[in-house]
Amino acid sequence: MTQEIISMIQTGNQALINSDYLLATKLFNHVILVEPNNAIAHAGLAKALYHLRKIPEAKIAAEHALKLDDTLTETRIYLAYIHLFLNDDLNTGYLLAESAYKS
């Protein structure tokens, strides 16, 4: 990871903290264009999209992040929220949340 990528991820995370979800989305998407297998960028994108209520897109980003790095606990929690939000599979949402809190 280059210093530029690290800086963009840090700025994206700060944008999330500041509730600037559009900026966070832009930054994480740029990182993903440069480094498609960057799990942290996919996880950050999932969080930003979740807060923008772009739930189907957030689900895709979270699932991809976890496919790249299954140790991302916070991303598991967001994916659990997404499943609960969508009401598509409450059992999966519960199991994801439970596994995230146990890790």
Disulfide bonds with the S-S distance in Angstrom:
none
